[in-house]
């Protein structure tokens, strides 16, 4: 089903890794996603069955000792701290499917943006939990795993947030820059700790990191914070007061787009041009010549690429450089222009010193509005299907993937949801979430669900009932029968006849119900009593499933009538069981023996006609038995037959006398 499954494992250049349990496997060496801000590797290696050992016929004379190891995929679903991600995102996914038809127009777009934010909040909450786990653990190996997961989740949120801005919200010129600034501030540089360190010092303006913090604020467009820090420099250094006031005024007057503002883009560009010329004039006049730091800030305000690139270490990433560059050189950038600025920014920032990482390529694809390339790259790099499945579903609801169908018929959304749900089904409890994802795959979802639900290990009756309820709700009759048969067989192996019978009735399996009914009757013959009376007493219409089950229910009813001393009704029922031929031949002697107490009652129970029927049944039993000789040699059976004949003869005599007396009177 998965394109990944069809790809051949790498034959050369593949990195060897070790799996839990010392299992050798091959990892696809397609790259490591490296988060430059976090400094942690984001590895998305894909696992394949690995053939290890020497190969026969190589000419070296070494015997073949190959071994094949089965490698389990989708390992992330087994990470306990990621359970929140899977569980809570499932609720968001279901809410999105239900609300699809209810919303339209602007309210629909606002709803989709909110859904996207909800997904991001789950990613962030999970990332915070993982960070806390990394801090609290004492195990270095676990700490490394948690840190890696934090890096992965951070990168996932970074990509998702950018896709939200460009694709879901589809921000236009003006608001687009504001959204990108928020994106950079949230994801790229966390300067809070640096700010606290500077402000808590005795003389903030003398602190070694003071100008670094000011520069970061300016690079991120956080003018109010930058002006606040510069005011401390002016207070501590009165000689720079004049320069400070001019720079502060320039920063204060800087025109920026604002959401809800009625000014047009043309008006904004005109104001920005006047402001830019003013900054240029002050720089050319040498106003800030005596302060290299302020002069550098003025150059940044003018969008001087060299001046901005000098702060490369503070920005850490090319996409931070891109947003800063747009802020100070092209604040009214249009979405279609992003691709050109993004490519040139990456080239300038990397400068040929390093090649782009997979994360860089994903973000570049987003800036180029290549949605399918974003999904493809994420599918290759990420170690599970959660991200691409939910992002693609959201984009599909935004009507951005309608034209893209896969060659085998299913669209991309359904393909990725099927893969994600299939992974969930390999987990002992998360499989329940997978059911809902399959339900919302209209083309192949039901087929996948039918195949996967049959593979769920039915370890307990409670779990089996849960699976059964899911199948019954979806009218999956074949799976219902299969589950019931499996549970019935398990119960039968454990000699739990009542449970086995209950499951076989639920499966409507007549043959199996007959088999279990025979076991009940056999147990009765051996022990002289029935087990699971509550079940047998309340079979109701279910006893009609098979003749043997009908006989079991009616035979139990005979015993109940006898126990209640309703002898006439019990006698009629016993005779019916024999004459209707639903009783197994092997049980006839037991039925006839059950008639003995009724034949010996003081009151005549059987009529002459009924007595003749019993006699015929006895003769049929003795004459038609294939082991007649063995039957005759068995003293116990012979004694039973003689007692029955005697009892029947005496009962017949009593009946004739009684009936004759009645007729004579």
C-alpha positions as CSV (number, residue, x, y, z in Angstrom):
1,X,0.0,0.0,0.0
2,X,2.8,2.4,0.9
3,X,5.2,3.7,-1.7
4,X,7.8,3.4,1.0
5,X,7.2,-0.4,1.1
6,X,7.8,-0.7,-2.6
7,X,11.2,1.0,-2.5
8,X,14.3,-1.2,-2.5
9,X,16.5,-1.0,0.6
10,X,19.8,0.9,0.1
11,X,22.4,-1.5,-1.0
12,X,25.4,0.7,-0.5
13,X,26.2,3.7,1.6
14,X,23.5,2.9,4.1
15,X,24.3,3.6,7.7
16,X,24.2,0.7,10.1
17,X,22.2,1.2,13.3
18,X,21.2,-0.8,16.3
19,X,17.6,-1.4,17.2
20,X,16.4,-2.5,20.7
21,X,17.1,-6.1,21.2
22,X,20.4,-5.9,19.2
23,X,18.5,-6.1,15.9
24,X,20.6,-5.1,12.9
25,X,18.8,-2.9,10.4
26,X,19.5,-0.6,7.4
27,X,18.7,3.0,7.7
28,X,17.9,5.1,4.6
29,X,20.8,7.6,4.5
30,X,18.7,10.3,2.9
31,X,19.8,12.8,5.4
32,X,19.5,14.3,8.8
33,X,17.2,17.3,9.4
34,X,19.4,19.6,11.4
35,X,17.8,22.4,13.4
36,X,20.5,25.1,13.5
37,X,18.8,26.9,16.3
38,X,18.5,23.9,18.5
39,X,21.7,22.2,17.4
40,X,20.0,18.8,17.5
41,X,19.8,16.3,14.7
42,X,16.4,15.5,13.2
43,X,16.9,12.1,11.7
44,X,14.2,10.6,9.6
45,X,15.7,7.3,8.7
46,X,13.4,4.7,7.2
47,X,13.7,1.1,8.4
48,X,13.7,-1.9,6.1
49,X,14.1,-5.7,6.6
50,X,17.8,-6.2,6.6
51,X,19.7,-9.2,5.2
52,X,23.0,-9.6,7.0
53,X,25.8,-12.0,6.7
54,X,27.9,-13.4,3.9
55,X,26.5,-14.2,0.5
56,X,27.0,-17.7,-1.0
57,X,28.7,-18.0,-4.3
58,X,31.1,-15.1,-3.9
59,X,34.1,-17.2,-4.7
60,X,35.6,-16.8,-1.2
61,X,34.5,-20.3,-0.1
62,X,32.8,-18.9,3.0
63,X,29.5,-20.6,3.9
64,X,26.4,-18.6,3.8
65,X,25.1,-17.4,7.2
66,X,22.5,-14.8,6.3
67,X,19.8,-13.7,8.7
68,X,16.6,-11.8,8.1
69,X,15.4,-9.5,10.9
70,X,11.9,-8.1,11.0
71,X,12.0,-4.4,11.8
72,X,9.0,-2.7,13.2
73,X,8.1,0.7,11.7
74,X,6.3,3.7,13.2
75,X,8.4,3.5,16.4
76,X,7.1,7.0,17.5
77,X,3.7,5.6,18.4
78,X,5.4,3.6,21.2
79,X,6.9,6.7,22.8
80,X,4.8,7.3,25.9
81,X,5.3,11.1,26.0
82,X,3.9,11.4,22.4
83,X,0.6,9.8,23.4
84,X,-0.8,13.3,24.1
85,X,0.0,14.3,20.5
86,X,-1.9,11.3,19.0
87,X,-4.9,11.5,21.4
88,X,-5.5,15.2,21.4
89,X,-5.0,15.7,17.7
90,X,-7.5,12.9,17.1
91,X,-10.2,15.1,18.7
92,X,-9.2,18.1,16.6
93,X,-9.3,15.9,13.5
94,X,-12.8,14.6,14.3
95,X,-14.1,18.1,15.0
96,X,-12.8,19.3,11.7
97,X,-14.6,16.5,9.8
98,X,-17.9,17.2,11.6
99,X,-17.8,21.0,11.0
100,X,-16.9,20.7,7.2
101,X,-20.5,21.2,6.0
102,X,-21.6,23.7,8.7
103,X,-19.3,26.6,7.8
104,X,-18.8,28.8,4.7
105,X,-17.1,32.0,3.6
106,X,-15.1,34.0,6.1
107,X,-16.3,32.0,9.1
108,X,-15.0,28.9,7.4
109,X,-11.6,30.3,6.9
110,X,-11.4,31.6,10.4
111,X,-12.4,28.2,11.7
112,X,-9.7,26.5,9.6
113,X,-7.1,28.9,11.0
114,X,-8.3,28.1,14.5
115,X,-8.0,24.4,13.8
116,X,-4.5,24.9,12.6
117,X,-3.6,26.8,15.8
118,X,-5.1,24.0,17.9
119,X,-2.9,21.5,16.2
120,X,0.1,23.7,16.9
121,X,-0.8,24.1,20.5
122,X,-0.9,20.3,20.9
123,X,2.6,20.0,19.3
124,X,3.9,22.7,21.7
125,X,2.3,21.1,24.8
126,X,3.9,17.8,23.8
127,X,7.2,19.5,23.2
128,X,7.1,21.1,26.7
129,X,6.3,17.8,28.3
130,X,9.2,16.2,26.4
131,X,11.5,19.0,27.6
132,X,10.5,18.5,31.2
133,X,11.1,14.8,30.8
134,X,14.6,15.5,29.4
135,X,15.4,17.8,32.3
136,X,14.1,15.5,35.0
137,X,15.6,12.2,33.8
138,X,19.0,11.0,35.1
139,X,19.5,8.5,32.3
140,X,21.8,10.1,29.6
141,X,20.4,7.8,26.9
142,X,16.8,8.8,27.7
143,X,17.9,12.4,28.0
144,X,19.3,12.2,24.5
145,X,16.1,10.6,23.1
146,X,14.0,13.3,24.7
147,X,16.2,16.1,23.4
148,X,16.0,14.7,19.9
149,X,12.2,14.5,20.1
150,X,12.1,18.1,21.4
151,X,14.1,19.1,18.3
152,X,11.8,17.2,16.0
153,X,8.6,18.7,17.5
154,X,10.1,22.1,17.4
155,X,10.8,21.7,13.7
156,X,7.3,20.3,13.1
157,X,5.8,23.4,14.7
158,X,8.1,25.7,12.7
159,X,6.9,24.1,9.4
160,X,3.3,23.9,10.4
161,X,3.2,27.6,11.5
162,X,4.7,28.7,8.2
163,X,2.1,26.6,6.3
164,X,-0.6,28.1,8.4
165,X,0.5,31.6,7.4
166,X,1.0,30.9,3.7
167,X,-1.7,28.3,2.9
168,X,-4.4,28.2,5.5
169,X,-4.6,31.9,6.4
170,X,-3.3,32.9,3.0
171,X,-2.0,36.2,4.4
172,X,-1.9,39.1,1.9
173,X,0.7,41.8,1.4
174,X,1.0,43.8,4.6
175,X,-0.4,41.4,7.1
176,X,2.0,38.7,5.6
177,X,5.0,40.5,7.0
178,X,3.5,40.8,10.4
179,X,2.7,37.1,10.4
180,X,6.2,36.2,9.4
181,X,7.6,38.4,12.1
182,X,5.5,36.6,14.7
183,X,6.7,33.3,13.2
184,X,10.4,34.3,13.6
185,X,9.9,35.6,17.1
186,X,8.2,32.5,18.2
187,X,10.5,29.9,16.7
188,X,14.0,31.2,15.9
189,X,15.5,33.2,18.8
190,X,14.5,33.0,22.4
191,X,16.2,36.0,23.9
192,X,14.3,36.1,27.1
193,X,17.0,34.6,29.2
194,X,19.6,36.9,27.7
195,X,17.3,40.0,28.4
196,X,16.9,38.9,32.0
197,X,20.6,38.5,32.4
198,X,21.3,42.0,31.0
199,X,18.5,43.8,33.0
200,X,19.4,42.1,36.3
201,X,23.0,43.4,36.1
202,X,24.0,46.5,38.0
203,X,24.7,48.4,34.9
204,X,22.7,47.0,31.9
205,X,24.3,49.2,29.3
206,X,27.8,48.0,30.4
207,X,26.9,44.3,30.1
208,X,28.8,42.4,27.4
209,X,25.5,41.2,25.9
210,X,23.7,44.6,25.9
211,X,24.2,45.4,22.3
212,X,23.5,41.8,21.2
213,X,20.1,42.0,22.8
214,X,19.4,45.4,21.2
215,X,20.4,44.0,17.8
216,X,18.2,41.0,18.2
217,X,15.2,43.2,19.1
218,X,15.9,45.3,16.0
219,X,16.4,42.3,13.7
220,X,13.0,40.9,14.9
221,X,11.3,44.3,14.5
222,X,10.7,44.6,18.3
223,X,11.1,48.3,18.3
224,X,9.6,49.1,21.7
225,X,11.9,46.7,23.5
226,X,14.9,48.0,21.6
227,X,14.1,51.6,22.4
228,X,13.6,50.7,26.1
229,X,17.1,49.2,26.2
230,X,18.6,52.1,24.3
231,X,17.1,54.5,26.9
232,X,19.3,52.9,29.5
233,X,22.4,53.5,27.3
234,X,21.4,57.2,27.0
235,X,21.0,57.5,30.8
236,X,24.3,55.9,31.5
237,X,26.2,57.8,28.7
238,X,24.9,61.4,28.5
239,X,27.2,62.2,25.6
240,X,25.2,59.9,23.4
241,X,21.9,61.5,24.3
242,X,21.5,63.4,21.0
243,X,22.3,60.3,18.9
244,X,19.9,58.3,21.0
245,X,17.0,60.8,20.6
246,X,17.5,60.8,16.8
247,X,17.7,57.0,16.6
248,X,14.8,56.6,19.0
249,X,12.7,58.9,16.8
250,X,13.5,57.0,13.7
251,X,12.6,53.7,15.3
252,X,9.4,55.2,16.6
253,X,8.3,56.6,13.3
254,X,9.1,53.5,11.3
255,X,6.0,52.7,9.2
256,X,4.9,49.1,9.5
257,X,1.7,47.3,8.3
258,X,-1.0,46.8,10.9
259,X,-4.0,44.5,10.8
260,X,-7.2,46.3,10.7
261,X,-5.6,49.6,9.5
262,X,-7.5,51.3,6.7
263,X,-4.4,52.7,5.0
264,X,-3.7,51.3,1.5
265,X,-0.5,49.6,0.5
266,X,0.4,52.6,-1.7
267,X,0.1,54.9,1.3
268,X,2.2,52.6,3.4
269,X,4.9,52.4,0.7
270,X,4.9,56.2,0.4
271,X,5.4,56.7,4.1
272,X,8.0,54.1,4.2
273,X,9.9,55.7,1.4
274,X,9.9,59.1,3.2
275,X,11.1,57.4,6.4
276,X,13.8,55.5,4.5
277,X,15.1,58.7,3.0
278,X,15.3,60.3,6.4
279,X,17.3,57.4,7.8
280,X,19.6,57.6,4.7
281,X,20.1,61.4,5.3
282,X,21.1,60.9,9.0
283,X,23.5,58.1,8.0
284,X,25.2,60.2,5.3
285,X,25.5,63.2,7.6
286,X,27.5,61.0,10.0
287,X,25.1,61.6,12.8
288,X,26.0,58.2,14.3
289,X,29.7,58.1,13.3
290,X,30.9,58.3,16.9
291,X,28.8,55.2,17.9
292,X,29.5,52.1,15.8
293,X,26.6,50.2,17.4
294,X,24.1,52.9,16.6
295,X,25.5,53.4,13.2
296,X,25.1,49.6,12.6
297,X,21.5,49.8,13.8
298,X,20.8,52.7,11.4
299,X,22.2,50.6,8.5
300,X,19.9,47.7,9.5
301,X,17.0,50.1,9.4
302,X,18.0,51.0,5.9
303,X,18.0,47.3,4.9
304,X,21.7,47.2,4.3
305,X,22.3,43.5,3.5
306,X,25.9,43.5,4.6
307,X,25.1,45.2,7.9
308,X,22.3,42.6,8.5
309,X,24.6,39.7,7.6
310,X,27.2,40.9,10.1
311,X,24.6,39.8,12.7
312,X,24.5,36.4,11.2
313,X,25.4,34.6,14.5
314,X,22.5,36.4,16.3
315,X,19.9,35.4,13.6
316,X,21.2,31.7,13.3
317,X,19.0,30.9,10.3
318,X,18.5,32.1,6.8
319,X,14.8,32.4,7.2
320,X,15.3,34.8,10.1
321,X,17.6,36.8,7.7
322,X,14.8,36.6,5.1
323,X,12.2,38.1,7.4
324,X,14.5,40.9,8.7
325,X,15.5,41.7,5.1
326,X,11.9,42.0,4.1
327,X,11.0,44.1,7.1
328,X,13.6,46.8,6.2
329,X,13.7,46.6,2.4
330,X,10.3,45.4,1.2
331,X,7.6,45.5,4.0
332,X,4.8,45.2,1.5
333,X,6.0,42.0,-0.1
334,X,3.4,40.0,-1.9
335,X,3.1,36.2,-1.4
336,X,4.1,35.5,-5.0
337,X,7.4,37.4,-4.5
338,X,8.4,35.4,-1.5
339,X,10.1,32.7,-3.6
340,X,12.7,35.1,-5.0
341,X,13.6,36.7,-1.7
342,X,13.7,33.3,0.0
343,X,16.1,31.8,-2.5
344,X,18.5,34.8,-2.5
345,X,18.3,35.0,1.3
346,X,19.3,31.4,1.7
347,X,22.2,31.8,-0.9
348,X,23.5,35.0,0.8
349,X,23.2,33.5,4.3
350,X,24.8,30.2,3.6
351,X,27.3,31.8,1.3
352,X,28.5,28.5,-0.1
353,X,29.9,27.5,3.3
354,X,27.3,24.8,3.9
355,X,24.7,23.0,1.9
356,X,21.0,23.3,2.8
357,X,19.6,20.8,5.3
358,X,16.3,18.9,4.7
359,X,14.5,21.4,7.0
360,X,15.8,24.2,4.8
361,X,14.5,22.5,1.7
362,X,11.0,22.0,3.3
363,X,10.8,25.7,4.3
364,X,12.0,26.8,0.8
365,X,9.3,24.6,-0.8
366,X,6.7,26.4,1.4
367,X,8.0,29.8,0.4
368,X,7.8,28.7,-3.2
369,X,4.1,27.6,-2.6
370,X,5.0,24.1,-3.6
371,X,2.5,22.4,-1.3
372,X,3.1,18.9,-2.7
373,X,6.8,19.2,-2.4
374,X,6.4,20.2,1.3
375,X,4.4,17.1,1.9
376,X,6.8,14.9,0.0
377,X,9.9,16.2,1.8
378,X,8.2,15.9,5.2
379,X,7.1,12.3,4.4
380,X,10.7,11.4,3.6
381,X,12.4,13.1,6.5
382,X,9.9,12.5,9.4
383,X,9.9,9.2,11.2
384,X,6.1,8.9,11.3
385,X,3.0,9.9,9.4
386,X,1.3,12.0,12.0
387,X,2.5,15.4,10.7
388,X,1.9,14.9,6.9
389,X,-1.5,13.1,7.5
390,X,-3.0,15.9,9.6
391,X,-1.4,18.8,7.6
392,X,-2.6,17.3,4.3
393,X,-6.1,16.8,5.7
394,X,-6.2,20.5,6.8
395,X,-4.9,21.7,3.5
396,X,-7.5,19.5,1.7
397,X,-10.2,21.2,3.7
398,X,-8.8,24.5,2.5
399,X,-9.4,23.2,-1.1
400,X,-5.7,23.3,-1.9
401,X,-5.2,19.7,-2.9
402,X,-8.3,19.0,-5.0
403,X,-6.5,18.6,-8.3
404,X,-3.9,16.2,-7.1
405,X,-4.8,12.5,-7.3
406,X,-2.4,9.6,-7.0
407,X,-2.0,7.3,-9.9
408,X,-3.8,4.4,-8.2
409,X,-7.0,6.3,-7.6
410,X,-6.9,7.6,-4.1
411,X,-6.1,11.3,-3.4
412,X,-3.1,12.3,-1.4
413,X,-5.1,13.1,1.8
414,X,-6.6,9.6,1.9
415,X,-3.3,7.9,1.1
416,X,-1.5,9.6,4.0
417,X,-4.5,9.1,6.4
418,X,-4.5,5.4,5.5
419,X,-0.8,5.1,6.3
420,X,-1.1,7.0,9.6
421,X,-4.1,4.9,10.7
422,X,-2.3,1.7,9.7
423,X,0.6,2.7,12.0
424,X,-1.8,3.3,14.9
425,X,-3.2,-0.2,14.5
426,X,0.1,-1.7,15.4
427,X,-0.3,-0.2,18.9
428,X,-2.2,-2.1,21.7
429,X,-4.5,0.8,22.5
430,X,-4.0,3.6,19.9
431,X,-5.7,1.3,17.3
432,X,-9.0,2.7,18.5
433,X,-8.0,6.2,17.1
434,X,-7.2,4.6,13.8
435,X,-10.8,3.4,13.4
436,X,-12.0,7.0,13.1
437,X,-9.3,7.9,10.6
438,X,-10.3,5.0,8.4
439,X,-14.0,6.1,8.7
440,X,-13.1,9.4,7.0
441,X,-11.3,7.8,4.1
442,X,-14.3,7.4,1.7
443,X,-12.5,5.3,-1.0
444,X,-10.4,2.7,0.7
445,X,-11.0,3.3,4.4
446,X,-13.5,0.5,4.9
447,X,-11.3,-2.0,3.1
448,X,-8.3,-1.1,5.3
449,X,-10.4,-1.2,8.4
450,X,-11.7,-4.7,7.6
451,X,-8.1,-5.9,7.0
452,X,-6.6,-4.3,10.1
453,X,-9.4,-5.1,12.5
454,X,-9.0,-8.8,11.8
455,X,-5.3,-8.6,13.0
456,X,-6.0,-7.0,16.4
457,X,-5.0,-9.5,19.1
458,X,-8.1,-10.4,21.1
459,X,-6.2,-10.8,24.4
460,X,-9.3,-10.3,26.6
461,X,-13.0,-10.6,26.3
462,X,-13.3,-6.9,27.1
463,X,-11.1,-6.0,24.1
464,X,-13.0,-8.4,21.9
465,X,-16.3,-6.8,22.9
466,X,-14.9,-3.4,22.1
467,X,-13.7,-4.6,18.6
468,X,-17.0,-6.4,18.1
469,X,-19.0,-3.2,18.9
470,X,-16.9,-1.3,16.3
471,X,-17.7,-3.9,13.7
472,X,-21.4,-4.1,14.5
473,X,-21.7,-0.3,14.3
474,X,-20.3,-0.5,10.7
475,X,-22.3,-3.6,9.6
476,X,-19.1,-5.6,9.1
477,X,-20.8,-8.9,9.4
478,X,-17.9,-11.1,8.2
479,X,-15.6,-9.6,10.8
480,X,-18.3,-10.0,13.5
481,X,-18.5,-13.7,12.7
482,X,-14.7,-14.0,12.6
483,X,-14.2,-12.4,16.0
484,X,-17.0,-14.4,17.6
485,X,-15.6,-17.6,16.2
486,X,-12.1,-16.8,17.5
487,X,-13.4,-16.0,21.0
488,X,-15.6,-19.1,21.0
489,X,-12.7,-21.3,20.1
490,X,-10.5,-19.7,22.9
491,X,-13.3,-20.2,25.4
492,X,-13.7,-23.8,24.3
493,X,-10.0,-24.5,24.6
494,X,-10.2,-23.2,28.2
495,X,-13.3,-25.4,28.9
496,X,-15.5,-22.3,29.4
497,X,-18.5,-23.8,27.7
498,X,-20.9,-21.0,28.6
499,X,-18.7,-18.3,27.1
500,X,-18.0,-20.5,24.1
501,X,-21.7,-21.0,23.5
502,X,-22.5,-17.3,24.0
503,X,-19.9,-16.3,21.3
504,X,-21.0,-19.0,18.9
505,X,-24.6,-17.8,19.2
506,X,-23.4,-14.2,18.6
507,X,-21.5,-15.4,15.5
508,X,-24.7,-17.3,14.3
509,X,-22.5,-20.3,13.7
510,X,-24.8,-23.3,13.7
511,X,-22.0,-25.9,13.3
512,X,-20.0,-24.5,16.2
513,X,-23.1,-24.1,18.4
514,X,-23.9,-27.8,17.7
515,X,-20.3,-28.8,18.7
516,X,-20.6,-26.9,22.0
517,X,-24.0,-28.2,22.7
518,X,-22.6,-31.7,22.4
519,X,-19.9,-30.8,24.9
520,X,-22.6,-29.6,27.3
521,X,-24.5,-32.9,26.9
522,X,-21.3,-34.9,27.3
523,X,-20.5,-33.0,30.5
524,X,-24.0,-33.7,31.7
525,X,-23.7,-37.4,31.1
526,X,-20.4,-37.4,33.0
527,X,-21.3,-35.2,35.9
528,X,-25.1,-35.5,36.1
529,X,-25.7,-31.7,36.1
530,X,-25.5,-28.7,33.8
531,X,-23.0,-25.9,34.0
532,X,-23.9,-22.3,33.1
533,X,-27.6,-22.7,33.9
534,X,-28.3,-19.0,33.5
535,X,-27.2,-19.0,29.9
536,X,-29.1,-22.2,29.0
537,X,-32.2,-21.1,30.8
538,X,-32.3,-17.8,28.9
539,X,-31.4,-19.0,25.3
540,X,-34.8,-17.8,24.0
541,X,-35.1,-17.7,20.2
542,X,-31.3,-18.2,20.0
543,X,-31.8,-21.9,20.6
544,X,-33.3,-22.2,17.1
545,X,-29.8,-21.6,15.6
546,X,-29.2,-25.4,15.4
547,X,-31.2,-28.6,16.2
548,X,-28.7,-29.6,18.9
549,X,-28.9,-26.3,20.6
550,X,-32.7,-26.5,20.5
551,X,-32.4,-29.9,22.1
552,X,-30.1,-28.6,24.8
553,X,-32.4,-25.8,25.7
554,X,-35.5,-28.0,25.7
555,X,-33.8,-30.8,27.6
556,X,-32.8,-28.2,30.3
557,X,-36.5,-27.1,30.3
558,X,-37.5,-30.7,30.9
559,X,-35.3,-30.8,34.0
560,X,-36.8,-27.5,35.2
561,X,-40.3,-28.8,34.8
562,X,-39.4,-32.0,36.6
563,X,-37.9,-30.0,39.4
564,X,-41.1,-28.0,39.7
565,X,-43.1,-31.3,39.9
566,X,-44.9,-30.5,36.7
567,X,-44.7,-34.1,35.7
568,X,-47.3,-34.2,32.9
569,X,-45.7,-31.3,31.0
570,X,-42.2,-32.8,31.6
571,X,-43.4,-36.1,30.2
572,X,-44.9,-34.5,27.0
573,X,-41.7,-32.6,26.4
574,X,-39.5,-35.6,26.9
575,X,-41.5,-37.7,24.5
576,X,-41.5,-34.8,21.9
577,X,-37.7,-34.6,22.2
578,X,-37.4,-38.3,21.2
579,X,-40.1,-38.5,18.5
580,X,-39.0,-35.2,16.8
581,X,-35.6,-36.8,16.2
582,X,-33.6,-33.7,17.3
583,X,-31.9,-35.6,20.1
584,X,-28.7,-37.3,19.2
585,X,-29.0,-41.1,19.0
586,X,-26.3,-41.4,21.6
587,X,-28.5,-39.6,24.1
588,X,-31.6,-41.7,23.7
589,X,-30.7,-44.0,26.5
590,X,-30.3,-41.0,28.8
591,X,-33.7,-39.7,27.8
592,X,-35.3,-43.1,28.4
593,X,-33.6,-43.4,31.7
594,X,-35.0,-39.9,32.6
595,X,-38.4,-41.4,31.9
596,X,-38.0,-44.0,34.6
597,X,-38.9,-41.8,37.6
598,X,-42.0,-40.6,35.7
599,X,-43.1,-44.2,34.9
600,X,-42.7,-45.1,38.6
601,X,-44.9,-42.3,39.9
602,X,-47.9,-43.2,41.9
603,X,-50.0,-41.2,39.5
604,X,-50.1,-42.4,35.9
605,X,-48.2,-39.8,33.8
606,X,-47.8,-41.4,30.4
607,X,-50.9,-42.4,28.4
608,X,-51.1,-45.8,26.6
609,X,-50.2,-44.1,23.3
610,X,-47.3,-42.3,24.9
611,X,-46.1,-45.6,26.5
612,X,-46.2,-47.3,23.1
613,X,-44.1,-44.5,21.7
614,X,-41.5,-45.0,24.5
615,X,-41.5,-48.7,23.8
616,X,-40.9,-48.2,20.1
617,X,-38.0,-45.8,20.9
618,X,-36.5,-48.4,23.2
619,X,-36.7,-51.1,20.6
620,X,-35.3,-48.8,17.9
621,X,-32.4,-48.1,20.2
622,X,-31.6,-51.7,21.0
623,X,-32.3,-53.1,17.5
624,X,-30.7,-50.2,15.6
625,X,-27.5,-49.9,17.6
626,X,-24.5,-50.8,15.4
627,X,-22.7,-52.1,18.5
628,X,-25.5,-54.4,19.4
629,X,-23.3,-57.2,20.6
630,X,-21.2,-54.9,22.7
631,X,-24.5,-53.3,23.9
632,X,-25.8,-56.7,25.0
633,X,-22.5,-57.6,26.7
634,X,-22.6,-54.4,28.8
635,X,-24.2,-55.4,32.1
636,X,-25.1,-51.9,33.1
637,X,-26.8,-51.1,29.8
638,X,-28.6,-54.5,29.8
639,X,-29.8,-53.8,33.3
640,X,-31.1,-50.4,32.2
641,X,-33.0,-51.9,29.3
642,X,-34.6,-54.6,31.4
643,X,-35.6,-52.0,34.0
644,X,-37.1,-49.8,31.3
645,X,-39.0,-52.7,29.7
646,X,-40.4,-53.7,33.1
647,X,-41.4,-50.1,34.0
648,X,-43.0,-49.6,30.6
649,X,-45.0,-52.8,30.9
650,X,-46.2,-52.0,34.4
651,X,-47.1,-48.4,33.3
652,X,-49.0,-49.8,30.3
653,X,-50.9,-52.2,32.6
654,X,-51.8,-49.4,34.9
655,X,-52.9,-47.2,32.0
656,X,-55.1,-49.9,30.5
657,X,-56.7,-50.5,33.9
658,X,-57.2,-46.8,34.5
659,X,-58.5,-46.1,31.0
660,X,-60.8,-49.2,31.1
661,X,-62.2,-48.1,34.4
662,X,-62.9,-44.6,33.1
663,X,-64.6,-46.0,30.0
664,X,-66.7,-48.5,32.0
665,X,-68.0,-45.8,34.3
